Amino acid sequence: NGEMKTLQKTRAALTDADAMRDAEFLRSDFAGRLVDRLDDIQGRSFSDVLDLGSGAGLCSLSLLKSRSDVRHITLLEGSDALLRRDSSLLLH
């Protein structure tokens, strides 16, 4: 069933990326809350990050924008098309 989910994500990323972005407000909210929680942890840096099931990389983008201690992020996503959908946003 994981293969079907990957196909579904790939199809959505390739055919309706704008609508998919509009519906990602929940992921954006989650990413912001995650960064807030990481900021609450005292005495700990997060220089290397693994983002499992990263989708288009919203959590990673939030981390890069708000934390200066992040040096390296590895994104893992089953759908290559979804992972690369907004790659230009991550590079700026």
C-alpha positions, 0 to 999 in steps of 0.5 A: 500500500506504500507504493500506492501512496507514493504514486498518489503523491507523485501524481498530485505533485505533477498535476496539481501542485498549486492546489496542493500548496494551498492545502498545506496550511496544516503542514505549515502550522505543524512546522512552525509548532515543531520549531517552537518546541525545538526552541524550548529545548535548552542547551541543545543544538540541532546541527544535523537534521533528518526529515523523514517523510519530508514531502516538499520540505516545509519543516526543513524550510521552517528550520532553516529560516528560524534556527542558525545552528542547523548545518545539514538537513537530509530530506527523505520522501518516497515521491521524488516529484513531491520532494523536488516540487518546491526545490527552488524555494529551499535553495534561496 
